[in-house]
Amino acid sequence: MRRDVTARLSIDVTCPSELAMSFAVAARQGAVAETLEVRLDGAPLEATEIRDAHGTRLHAISAEVGILTVEYTAIIEGREPPVRSRERDRLRYLRPSRYCESDELAATAHAEFGGLTGYSLLEGVSSWVGTRLDYVPGSSLPTDGAVRTLLARQGVCRDYAHLCVALLRASGVPARLVSVYAPGLDPMDFHAVCEAYVDGRWCVVDATTLAPRTSLVRIATGRDAADTAFMTVVSGHAELEDVMVSAVADVLPHDDLTAAIHLG
């Protein structure tokens, strides 16, 4: 499968700022062609690539006042090879995190999914979250976590993913958040899904069902959105003015929602 992805961002930097950007496809995806152009008021600007966990590639950018533009393109052929989880990863993704308060959802997880294991648990959590939340663009705040999402009963992809991650961790299954390019997504944007570790493999859980899971392209992987956000202002002040994302596949597969799918 060939996938072509593009991201264009325009950012208004109002005072000298340091930004951490996450838009490049993960190293293990094996992009066969890739371009990156960063400019400040039209002049070229350097971006320093920093490797993070699971092949995540961050780009650190220091910018003075002005309009910062980032343009990224990549072509990906094939699917990433499977990698077995390390014990430290298993423990890391069982613990509560900032946006996935699994300790606060333990009683809910036990009441709703007690007795389910393996792929049946993943399917149960995905279906439960998907039927209890309404997908409403702009309905959540960047600081909302899984508990607030459950109370609000609405959100966007990262909210769905955070709730799935939290419920799976509360059920004793390691789970993590993955930001992805998603061919077939409508409306097109950066997308977020859950990955859960079952029977020695990381399986995709996407309660939104907005894009075929086999077409997804990994960008960043971590505990929650704190590790995977496409833009973080580390210092200074900068506001996102515009973002355009494109992701297409030469073949857009049917997604069997009952099947265990591995990101690739």
C-alpha positions as CSV (number, residue, x, y, z in Angstrom):
1,M,0.0,0.0,0.0
2,R,1.3,3.5,-0.9
3,R,0.2,6.5,1.1
4,D,0.9,10.1,0.4
5,V,0.7,12.6,3.3
6,T,1.0,16.4,3.6
7,A,0.9,18.8,6.4
8,R,0.9,22.6,6.1
9,L,0.8,24.8,9.2
10,S,0.8,28.6,9.7
11,I,1.7,29.9,13.1
12,D,1.6,33.5,14.4
13,V,4.7,33.9,16.7
14,T,4.1,37.0,18.9
15,C,7.2,36.8,21.0
16,P,10.4,34.7,20.7
17,S,9.3,31.1,21.1
18,E,10.5,27.5,21.2
19,L,8.2,25.0,19.7
20,A,8.2,21.2,19.6
21,M,6.4,19.9,16.5
22,S,5.2,16.4,15.7
23,F,4.2,16.0,12.1
24,A,6.8,13.7,10.5
25,V,6.0,10.0,10.0
26,A,7.6,7.7,12.6
27,A,11.0,6.4,11.7
28,R,9.8,2.8,11.5
29,Q,7.3,3.6,8.8
30,G,10.2,3.9,6.3
31,A,9.1,6.9,4.2
32,V,10.6,6.5,0.7
33,A,10.4,10.2,-0.1
34,E,10.2,13.2,2.3
35,T,10.4,17.0,2.2
36,L,10.3,19.6,5.0
37,E,10.3,23.4,4.6
38,V,10.2,25.7,7.6
39,R,10.1,29.5,7.0
40,L,9.7,32.6,9.2
41,D,8.2,35.5,7.2
42,G,9.4,33.8,4.1
43,A,13.0,33.2,5.1
44,P,14.3,29.7,5.7
45,L,14.5,28.6,9.3
46,E,16.3,25.5,10.8
47,A,14.4,22.7,12.5
48,T,16.3,20.2,14.6
49,E,15.0,16.7,14.5
50,I,15.0,14.8,17.9
51,R,14.1,11.2,18.2
52,D,11.7,10.1,20.9
53,A,10.2,6.7,21.9
54,H,8.8,4.3,19.3
55,G,10.3,6.0,16.4
56,T,8.7,9.4,17.1
57,R,10.5,12.2,15.4
58,L,10.1,15.6,17.0
59,H,11.2,18.9,15.3
60,A,12.4,21.6,17.6
61,I,12.0,25.1,16.2
62,S,13.2,28.4,17.7
63,A,11.5,31.4,16.1
64,E,11.5,35.1,16.5
65,V,8.4,37.2,16.0
66,G,6.7,36.6,12.7
67,I,4.6,34.2,10.7
68,L,6.0,30.7,10.9
69,T,5.1,28.3,8.1
70,V,5.8,24.6,8.1
71,E,5.3,22.4,5.0
72,Y,5.9,18.6,5.2
73,T,5.3,15.8,2.6
74,A,6.0,12.1,2.7
75,I,5.4,9.0,0.6
76,I,5.1,5.7,2.5
77,E,5.3,2.3,0.8
78,G,4.3,-0.9,2.7
79,R,3.6,-1.3,6.4
80,E,5.8,-1.0,9.4
81,P,7.2,-4.2,10.9
82,P,5.7,-5.5,14.2
83,V,7.7,-4.9,17.3
84,R,7.2,-6.8,20.6
85,S,6.7,-4.7,23.7
86,R,9.4,-4.3,26.3
87,E,8.5,-4.8,30.0
88,R,9.1,-1.1,30.7
89,D,6.6,-0.2,28.0
90,R,4.0,-2.6,29.4
91,L,4.3,-1.0,32.8
92,R,4.4,2.6,31.5
93,Y,1.2,2.1,29.5
94,L,-0.6,0.5,32.4
95,R,-0.2,3.5,34.7
96,P,-2.5,6.6,34.8
97,S,-1.4,9.7,32.9
98,R,-2.4,13.3,32.7
99,Y,-5.2,12.8,30.2
100,C,-6.0,9.1,30.8
101,E,-7.1,8.9,34.5
102,S,-7.5,5.1,34.6
103,D,-7.4,5.1,38.4
104,E,-10.6,7.2,38.5
105,L,-12.3,5.0,35.9
106,A,-11.5,1.6,37.6
107,A,-15.1,1.1,38.9
108,T,-16.6,2.0,35.5
109,A,-14.3,-0.4,33.7
110,H,-15.1,-3.2,36.1
111,A,-18.8,-2.7,35.9
112,E,-18.9,-2.5,32.1
113,F,-16.2,-4.9,31.0
114,G,-15.7,-7.3,33.9
115,G,-15.2,-10.8,32.4
116,L,-14.0,-9.6,29.0
117,T,-10.4,-10.4,27.9
118,G,-8.2,-10.2,24.9
119,Y,-9.7,-9.0,21.6
120,S,-13.2,-9.2,23.0
121,L,-12.3,-6.5,25.6
122,L,-10.9,-4.3,22.9
123,E,-14.0,-4.6,20.8
124,G,-16.2,-4.1,23.9
125,V,-14.4,-0.9,24.9
126,S,-14.4,0.5,21.4
127,S,-18.1,-0.1,20.9
128,W,-19.0,1.2,24.3
129,V,-17.1,4.5,23.8
130,G,-18.3,4.9,20.3
131,T,-22.0,4.6,21.3
132,R,-21.8,6.8,24.4
133,L,-19.9,9.8,22.9
134,D,-21.0,12.2,20.1
135,Y,-18.3,13.4,17.7
136,V,-18.7,17.2,17.9
137,P,-15.8,19.3,16.5
138,G,-14.8,22.1,18.9
139,S,-16.7,20.6,21.8
140,S,-13.7,19.9,24.0
141,L,-10.8,21.8,25.5
142,P,-7.1,20.9,24.9
143,T,-6.9,20.2,28.7
144,D,-9.8,17.8,28.8
145,G,-9.0,14.3,29.9
146,A,-10.9,11.0,29.8
147,V,-13.1,11.6,32.9
148,R,-14.3,15.0,31.6
149,T,-14.9,13.5,28.2
150,L,-17.1,10.8,29.8
151,L,-19.1,13.3,31.7
152,A,-19.6,15.6,28.7
153,R,-20.5,12.6,26.4
154,Q,-18.9,14.3,23.4
155,G,-15.5,15.1,22.0
156,V,-13.2,14.7,19.0
157,C,-10.8,11.9,18.1
158,R,-8.2,12.5,20.9
159,D,-11.1,12.5,23.4
160,Y,-12.4,9.1,22.1
161,A,-8.8,7.8,22.2
162,H,-8.1,9.0,25.7
163,L,-11.3,7.4,27.1
164,C,-10.4,4.1,25.4
165,V,-6.9,4.2,26.7
166,A,-8.1,4.9,30.3
167,L,-10.7,2.2,30.3
168,L,-8.3,-0.4,28.9
169,R,-5.6,0.5,31.4
170,A,-8.2,0.3,34.2
171,S,-9.0,-3.2,32.8
172,G,-5.4,-4.3,33.1
173,V,-4.4,-3.9,29.4
174,P,-1.5,-1.7,28.5
175,A,-2.8,1.1,26.2
176,R,-1.3,4.2,24.6
177,L,-2.2,7.1,22.3
178,V,-1.0,7.3,18.7
179,S,-1.2,10.3,16.4
180,V,-1.6,9.3,12.8
181,Y,-2.2,10.4,9.2
182,A,-5.5,8.8,8.3
183,P,-6.4,8.3,4.6
184,G,-10.2,8.2,4.2
185,L,-10.8,10.5,7.2
186,D,-13.6,13.1,6.7
187,P,-13.1,15.9,7.5
188,M,-9.4,15.5,6.9
189,D,-7.1,16.4,9.8
190,F,-4.5,14.9,12.1
191,H,-6.1,11.9,13.8
192,A,-5.6,10.1,17.1
193,V,-6.2,6.5,18.0
194,C,-5.6,4.1,20.8
195,E,-3.2,1.1,20.7
196,A,-3.7,-1.8,23.2
197,Y,-1.2,-4.6,23.9
198,V,-2.9,-8.0,23.5
199,D,-1.3,-11.4,22.8
200,G,2.1,-9.9,22.2
201,R,1.0,-7.3,19.6
202,W,-0.2,-3.7,19.7
203,C,-3.7,-3.5,18.2
204,V,-5.4,-0.4,17.0
205,V,-8.6,0.7,18.7
206,D,-10.5,3.6,17.1
207,A,-13.9,4.2,18.6
208,T,-14.7,7.0,16.0
209,T,-14.6,4.5,13.1
210,L,-13.9,7.5,10.9
211,A,-11.0,5.9,8.8
212,P,-9.8,2.4,7.9
213,R,-7.3,1.3,10.5
214,T,-5.1,-0.5,8.0
215,S,-4.5,2.7,6.1
216,L,-3.2,4.7,9.1
217,V,0.3,6.1,9.2
218,R,2.0,6.4,12.6
219,I,3.4,9.8,13.6
220,A,3.9,9.9,17.4
221,T,3.3,7.4,20.2
222,G,3.0,8.1,23.9
223,R,1.0,8.0,27.1
224,D,-1.5,10.6,25.9
225,A,-1.8,13.8,24.0
226,A,1.0,15.4,26.1
227,D,3.4,13.1,24.3
228,T,1.8,13.2,20.8
229,A,0.5,16.7,20.1
230,F,1.4,18.1,16.7
231,M,2.4,21.5,18.2
232,T,3.6,22.3,21.7
233,V,4.7,25.8,22.6
234,V,7.6,25.1,25.0
235,S,8.3,28.7,25.8
236,G,7.1,32.1,24.5
237,H,3.8,32.6,22.8
238,A,2.6,31.4,19.4
239,E,-0.9,30.7,18.0
240,L,-1.9,28.3,15.3
241,E,-3.5,30.3,12.5
242,D,-4.2,27.6,9.9
243,V,-3.6,23.8,9.4
244,M,-4.1,21.7,6.3
245,V,-3.6,18.0,6.3
246,S,-3.9,15.6,3.4
247,A,-3.6,11.8,3.5
248,V,-4.4,9.5,0.6
249,A,-3.9,5.8,-0.1
250,D,-3.7,4.1,-3.5
251,V,-6.1,1.5,-2.1
252,L,-8.6,2.4,0.6
253,P,-9.4,-0.9,2.3
254,H,-12.6,-1.9,4.0
255,D,-12.3,-1.9,7.8
256,D,-13.6,-5.1,9.5
257,L,-14.5,-3.7,13.0
258,T,-14.4,-7.1,14.5
259,A,-10.8,-7.9,13.4
260,A,-7.6,-7.2,15.3
261,I,-5.7,-4.6,13.3
262,H,-2.0,-3.8,13.8
263,L,-0.8,-0.3,12.8
264,G,1.4,-0.3,9.8
